[in-house]
């Protein structure tokens, strides 16, 4: 898994990239921030319930596009205004975690794992983090100045 700060830096970039096309900015930003960190709920639940259920284990159901798509469709049906920021933030989190050596099961319960070469906390992850921080600053400059 990537560090939370890396998820936030990358998420901020994509949030800012689309913000000028959004009409409900407050709900967009709120849902985006929540959904950026929501996939890590599986870590909390797996610690709390001692992995009693395979669906709740780390990098299981909550770290999959299966969950992301189910929730996005439900949101699109009942609360359409929050479906896009949820999908964008949650999906970005999953893609970034698929870059790690631990990887994710993108379409849980299928056993296929998508993984890369980034080690959590490594110098390469720090390089990704700082690259996105710079990109965030540049994007903020374009949007607000």
Secondary structure, DSSP 8 states (H G I E B T S, - for coil): ---HHHHHHHHHHHHHHHHTT-S-HHHHHHHHHHHHHHTTHHHHHHHHTTT-SGGGSTTSGGGSHHHHHHHHHHHHHH-HHHHHHHHHHHHHHHHHHTTBSS-B-TTTTS---B--SB-TTSHHHHHHHHHHHHHHHHHHHHHH-
